[in-house]
Amino acid sequence: MDDNNKNLILATGLSLAVLLVWMYFFPPAEPPVSEDPNAATATQTASPTAEAPLSTATTGETPQTQTATVEAESVAIETARLKGSISLQGGRINDLSLKDYRETQSPEADIVHLFKPRTQPGGYYALYGWAPGAGLSLDLVPGANTIWSLETGTSLTESTPIILAWDNGAGLVFRREISVDANYMFSVKQTVQNTGAGTVSLAPYGILARHGEPVDLKNFFILHEGLISMTDGELTETDYDNMVDFEFNQAENAKAESISVTENGWIGFTDHYWMATLIPSQTSGFKAVGKYDDRRGIYQAEAVMPTQTVAAGQTITVDSQLFAGAKEWATIRAYERDGGINGFLDSIDWGWFFFLTKPIFALLHYLNELIGNMGWAIIGLTIIIKMVLFPLAYRSYASMAKMKELQPQMEKLKESAGDDRQKLQKSMMELYKKEKVNPAAGCLPILLQIPIFFSLYKVIFVTLELRHAPWEGWITDLSAPDPSSILNLFGLLSYSTPSPDSFFFIFSLGVLPILLGVSMWLQQKLNPAPTDPTQQMIFAWMPWVFMFMLGSFASGLVIYWIANNTITFIQQYSIMRIHGYKPDVFGNIKSSFKRKPKEEK
């Protein structure tokens, strides 16, 4: 490997090191404290997708009426995977927990609480209603404060839907049938029956309201958290701080952005592992609205469906769905494929390298189902990636072995060229051409590993399936750093070590980061140290720098890197031997411990 080749590897390694250093020394800012979660929005106006402007009720009372409001009765939600309630005030789905997931790994930890009533800190709920058209006023259509009656059912389960009813006393009877499947999908049928004498027009809508930002907001550049929508095949992601910067929309009477959807789509809020989305019928258009009420710090996602004209004696029904649950890859993919929800799998944040992250996770998911352990699935994935890249690696390592064979001739060229670098470069190029050697071939596998590494990092950080997933022994969460620490002799001493949230955790090296450093160091010993003193020093320190930098990364990622280094070592050593060059690994290790003789003055 000549100096140019080494420089390329060095530049690549240093670039990655700079990125890692930046991530550690400039961590994301702490999430801001949300505003008063008990406040509710005032009535606003909006323009639905139909030609006539209609008023859309929003999430709550005006400040004058809020204090007099008493929380209405609730209908229980109880399925194998969900637990919560629906308030008869507004028919809000305002309390929802995920039975299969806990906040921490402790068996006594609380289960994940997704929706919360507006009276609690961090209120988050789904609300449905009708926007009045010409000739109707807000008090004649159901909205945020309407008290519904339970017409059918006693609780919402997978097998027992419920029906809410409300009579406006002026010829319109509204019903709302809510059902839920075995996972996280609610079906909402909104019906209006016109028993009066005249024709009315009104538009159904759904709202997701969030009082303040989530308290566990990651605020990390690799992950999107906030408003998400799919509109006619185009995915839009808007962070919470960008929603705050929306321009004031006169039609919505708030800071808002709206998109008229002609065919299909959905809109909602996505968290790290959880999501809630409004899904209108995928066969008709709607208006998708992202809104921020800066008076009360409430974020809203709205789906306003087309205006319905209801003649006297007529009954019309509008179907929609609500997803509220965990972003499980298999579950969301089934809703997209079998449920016909366009682009629903893109609700998982695959990032710019989606063409790598999607197939990488699909393969990882398959291996996990086959093996039954996500840690071993990561090692299996590493082996498959190395097999796919083996033809390229073979040519690369063969070229490196050939370069070793040409080392004596290259030394002679250096002696004959003296200080004439142009002559030396020309002579070397002629030698490479004659021997059919590509000096840059050794760098290509390393360059290909960079996008694969970042794609796997994205997959491990973003996907729910790695959360709290155990491997072996002390590794009980592949999405978290190695919990062991050299500072307490890996548990032999009883005192605690810095937590992963502390900067000093970088010094709390676990077993896996140490193995990573050793594997990188051994891989270097396949070749003698560079002759240039500066390069020699940098290459000598690089494995240990990476050991510290990657020590606080997810265990799953460190396992991948160790497995990759081990397989690379075996491949490179074997290919070099096949081509007649025997790497002196032990000799190179010994030489790295020898004292360098002092130069004579």
N, C-alpha and C positions, 0 to 999 in steps of 0.2 A: 504494500500500500504506500503510494508516494505522498509527498507533502500536501499536494492539492487535495488528494482523497481524504487525508487526515483533517485538513482544514474544513472540508465540507461536513464531515462527521462532527467535528468540534463545533461548527456554527450551528448545526441542527440541535446538538445537545445543549448548547448554551441558550439557544432560543427557548427551548422547553424549560430550562432552569429559570430564565428570566420570568417566564409566565408564572411558574410556580411561586417564585419569590414575591411577585406582585400580588398573587392571590393571598399570600400569608400576611404581608405587611400592609395591605390595603383591603381589609375585610369589608363586607357590605355593612351599611349603616344599620343601626337598630331601628326596628319598625316604629313609626310614630304612634303615640297614644291616640286611640280613636275618640271621637267626640261622643257626647251624651248618647248612650245607646237606647235610652228610654224615650227619646223624642220621636215624633212621627212627622211625615211630610204633609205639607198643605196640599189642597186640591190643585191639580195642574191641568193644563189643556194640551192636547196633542192632535196631530193630523194623521189618522190611520190611512191605510193604503187605498181606501175607496175615494171616489171623487168628491164626496161631501165631507167637510171638516166635522169631526166629532170630538167631544170632550172625553178624555180618558181619566178615570179616577185612579189615584195612586195608593200609596201604602198605608195611609192613616188619616187621623183626624186633623183638623186645624188646631193650633195651640189653644184656642178658646174652648174647644169641646173635649180636648184630650183628658183633662183632669177629672171630668165627670164620667169617663168611660169605665165600666166594670167588665173585667174579663168574663167572657161567656163560657158556657159548658164546652166540653171537648169530647171527641169521639176517638177511641183508642186505635192505634195502628199496631198490629202484632203479627209478624211473620217470622219465618225461621231465621231471617237475616236482618230484620228491621224491627225497631221499637219506637213508638212515638205517639203523636196525637194530632188531630185536626180540630182547630177551634171553630165553633159555630159562629163566632163573630168574623164575618168576612169569608168563612170557609177556608181559612188559612191552613196550609200544611206547615205548621210552625214549631214542631218538635219532632226530631228524628235522630235516632242513634243507630250505629252500625254494630250489630252483635258480634260479628266475626273479628273485629279489630279493637285493640286496646291502645291507650295512649302510650304506654311503655310495655316492656316485656314482662313486668311483674304480673303474676296471675291475679293479684288484687287490684290492679290498675283499673281506672274507669274505662268503659267502652267509649269509642270515638263518638262525639256528639256533633252531628252535622248541622241540623237546623235547631234554632233556639227561638223562643217567643220574643217579640219585640220589647217586652218588659224586662228582659234579662240583658246583661252586658253581652255585646256582640250579637244582638238579635239578627236572625237570618231565617227567611221563610219564603214560601211560594204563595202567591195570591192570584185568584182569577176573578174576572168580572166582565161587565159589558159596558161599552162606551155609548152614550146616548146619541142618536142622530137627530135630525130635524123633528121638532114637535115633542121631544122627550127631554126631561131634565134629569140631573144626577140622582135626585131622590126617587125616581121611578125605575132605576136600574140597580142591580146589586153591585156593591162596591166593597170598600175596605171595612166599613162598619155595619154592614147588613147582618142582622141576626137570622141565620138560617134555622130551619127545623129539620130534624132527622126523620126522613120519610120512610126509608127502608134500611134495615140492617141495624146491628148494635155495635159492631166494631169492624174495622177494615183488616181483612186477612187475605191470603192468596186465593181462597175459595169463596169469600163472602164480600162482595162490593157493598158500598153504601150509596144512598141517594139522598142528597140535601135538596130542600125545596124552599121557595120564597114567593109569596104572592104580593105584588106591589099595590093591590087594591084598586088598580085602574085598568084592569083587563089583561095584564101580562102575568103569567105564571112561569117562574124560572126553576129549573132543576139542574142539579149537577151530580152526575154519577162518577164516582171515583173507584177505581180498582187498581190492584197491584199484582205484579207477577212474583215469581219465586226469587228474584234478584232485587233490582233497584229501579224498575220501570213502573211508574204510575200512568194509568190511562185516565184521561179526564174528558167526559162528554158533557158539554154545556148545551142545554136545551131551553128554548123559549117558546111558550104557547100563547098565542094571541086569542084571547076570548072576548076581546072588545069589538068595536064596530069599524075602526079605522085601520089603515096600514101604518106600520112603524118601521123605522130603520135603526139598526144598532150594530155595533161591532164587538165581538168577543176578544178578550186579551188575557195574557198571562204575564205575571210580574215576579221576578226574583229580587228581593230587597235585602240588602246587607247593611247593617248599622255599623259604620266604621270599618277599618281594615281588619283582617284576621289578626289575632294576637300572636299566632305562630308563623307569621309571614317570613319566608326565608330571605327574600330580597337578594337573591343570588343570580348572577347574570346568566347562568346556564339553564335556569328554570323560569318558565312563564307562570305567573300567578295573577289572576285578575279576570277581566272580561274576555270571553272567547266566543267566536261566532263562525258559522259556516253559512255563507250566503251564495247560492248558485255556484257552488264548487270552489269558492274562494275563502280561504281561512284567514281570519283577522284576530290578532291577539293584542290586547290593550292592557297595560299594567294599571294598577290603581292610581299611581301618581300621574299617569297620562290622562286618566279620566278626570282628575281634578283640573287639568288644563284644557278640557273641552271648552270650545267657544259657546257663549250663550245662544241657545236655540229658541227663537221667538215662538215657534209652533209648539215646542215642548215646555216652554216657560221654565227652562232649566238649562244647565250646561249639558249638552247632549249631542250625540251623533246618531243619525238614523240611516238605514239602508233599505230600499224597497227590493224585496226578494220576489222574483218572478216565478220560480219553480219550486225549489226546496231548500231547506237549511235548518239551522237551530242556533240558539244563543243562550249564554249562561255565564257562570263563574267557575273557574277551575282553581283548585288549591294544589299543593304538592301531590297528595295522593287521593284527594276526594274531589267531587265535582257535582254541580247541579245545573241542568240545562233544560230550557223550554224547547219542545219539539212540536211545532205545528204539523198539520197534515202535510206529508211529503208530495202531495199531488196538487197543491195550490200555493199561491204566493202569500206573503205577509210582510209586515214592516218590522224590522229588527232595530231596536233602540237601545243604545247604551247611555245611561244618564247618571249625573252626579248632582245631588242636592247639597250645595255648599252651605246652606243654612243649618242643616242638621247632620251633615256628614254621612249621608245615606247614598250608597251605590245601588243602581238598579239596572237590571237587564229585562227588556220588555219584548214580547212578541204580540203585535197587534194584528189580528187576522181580518180578512176582508169584511166589509159591511154586509149585513144580512137584511134583506127586506122581507118583512113578515106580514102577510095580508090577514085580514080578519078570518078567524077560524083555522089558521095555518099554524103548524108546529115545525120548527127547524132545529137541527142538532149539528153541533160543530165538535169534531174530535181533535184532541191534541194529546201529547204525552209529556211527562216530566221524568227526567232521569235525576235521581238523587242518591248518590252512593259512592262506592269505591271505584277507582279507575283500574279495574281488573282487565288485563289485555284480552283474555278469552271471552269475558262477558261483553265487553264493548264491541269486539269483533263480531260476535254473534248478533248483536243489535244492528250492526251495519249490514251484515250479509243476509241474515234471515229477517230482520225487522225493516229493512229497506231505508235505514237512516243514512243519508248520503254523507260520506266522509267522516263518520263518527269516530273511527279509529285515530283520526288526526287530533282528537281532543287530548291525547297523550302527546306531550311535548317532545317530538322526535328531533327537533332542531334542524339546522342547515344540512347536516349530513344524514338526512332521513333515508337516503338511498343505501346507507350503511347501517344506521341504527335500527331500522325496521327489520331487515332480514337477520341482523345479529340477534335481536331479541327473540324473533320467531324461532330461530335455531336454539337459542338458550332455553326458551320455554319448552320446546320439544325434548331437549336433552334432560331437563329437569323432570319432566313427566316420565321419561324412560328410566332415569337413574334414581330419582326420588330424593335428590339432594342438590341444592342450587350451587354449592361450592364445588362439588365434583362436576357438575354441569359446566361451570366456568372453565375447569381444567379440560374437560372434553371439547368445549368450544375452542380453546387455545390449540389443541391438537389438530382439530379440523382446519382451522385457519392456517396453521403451519403446513398442513398437507396440501392445501389449495395453493399456497405460495411456494411450495417446494421446488417446482421447476425453475422459478425465478431465483430462488435461493441457491439452487444447485449451480446455476450459471454464475451467480455472484461469487460463491465461495470457491468455485473452480477457478474463476478469474483471479481471486485473491491468492490462491495457491500458486497459480502461474506467475503472479507478480513476485512471489517469494523466490521462485526459481530464477527469475530474471535479476534478482538483487545483485549478484556479482557483476553482471554486465552493466547494470545501472551505476555501480560504484566506479567502474572503469570509465564510463562516459563522464561522470562528475570530475574525475581526475584529469581527463583529457581536455574538458571544457574550461577548467579553472574558474575564473570569475566571470566568464562570458555566459550569462544566464540564457540569452537568446539562443546561443549555439546548443547549450545543454537541453533546452526545451525542444528544439527541433530534432536533436538526436534521439531524445526519448520518444517523441511522437513516431519517428521512423521505426524505432525498436518495437513500439506497441503495435504498429501496423504490420510489421514483418511477422511478429509472433501471434498476431490476432488476439490481442489483449485489450480489454476496455478498462482503463484505470478507474472509471467512476462506477463500475458495476457493483462494487462492494457497498456502495451507499444506498442503492435502490431499495433493498429490503428494509433498511432503517427508515427511509423516507416513507415507505408504504405503511410501516408500523405506526407512524404518527397519527394519521386520520383514524386508523383502527383503534388505537389507544384512546383517543378522545371520544370516539363513538361509543366504545364500551364504558368509558367514564360517564358519558351521558346516560346510557342505558341503566347503569347501576345506580346513579343518583336519582333518576326520574321515575323509574318503574316501581310499582307497588310490590311486585313479586319478590324483590330483593329486601324489602323492609322486614326486619326481624327474622330473616331467613338464616337458620344455623348452618354451620359446616361440620366441623369436628372439634371436640374438646372445648377449649375456652372461647372459640369463635362462635358466638350465638347470634350475631347480627352482621350479615355480609354487607349491609349498607352503612355500617359504622366502623370507625377505626379499630385496630387491634387493641383490646382492652388491657393486655398484659404490658408490663413496664419493666425496663431494666433498672429504674430508680428504686424499686422495692424488690429487686432480684426475682422478678416474675412471680410475685406473690409470697415468697419466702419470708419477707419482712411484713409487718402488720400495718405500717402506716400507709395512708392514701397518697395517690399521685395526682398531678394536675389533670383536670377534666378536659375533654376534647374542646370545650368552649374557650379554654385558656390558651394564650399564645405559647406559654411554656410547655404545652403538651408536645411541642415539636421535639423536646428533649426526652420525652417519656417513651423511648423506643420500645416497641413490642417485639415479639419473636418474628413475626412476619416481615416487618421492615428490615430487621437485621439480616434475615435470610435473603431479602431482596438485594441489599448491599453486597453480601457475599457472592451472590449469583452474578451480579454485574462485574464484580472484581475478578472472579474466575474466568468470565468470558473474555475479559481484556487480556488475560494471561495466555491466550492462544497465540498471541503475537508478542514479539519483543517490544519493550518500551520505545517510544519515539526517541530519535537522537536529539531533537531539538529540546533544550532544557525547559522552555516555557510550556511546550506541548506535553512534555513528560510530566510536569507538575500538575497541569490541568487534568490530564487523563488519570493520574494517580488519585486525585481528590474527587473526581466525578462520581464514582459509585457511592461514596460516603455522603456526598452532598444530596444525591438522589435518595439515599436511605433516610435522611432527615426530612427532606421535602415531602416524600410520599408516605412518611410514617403516619401522618394524620389523615390520609386518604382512606376511602372505604376498603375494608378488608378484601372484598371481592375483587377490587381492582389490583390490589397488591398480589393476591393469589394469581391472577392472570399474568402479571408482569414476571413473577418468579417462574411460573410454568413456561412462559415464553422464553426467558433467559436460559432455562435448563435445556429446553428442546433446541434452541439455537446453538448452544454449546455443543450438544451431541451431533447435530447436523454438520456444523462447521468443522469439528474435529474429524468426523468420519470422511467428509468430502476431501479435506486436505490430505488425509492418509491415502485415500484412493488415488489421488494425483501425485503421489510420491513425496509429499512434504509432511514430515512428522513434527507437529507442533511440540515444542519443548515446554510443556506447561509447568512442570516442577522446576525446571531451570529458570524460567521466567519469574516464578514465584520467589525462588531463592535470590535472584538478582535484585528484586524489588526491596529486599531486606538488607542488602549489602550497603555498607557505607561508601559514599562516593568519595574518591580521593580528592584532596584539596589541590586546586590548581597552583602551580608554582608561580610565584610572583617574578 
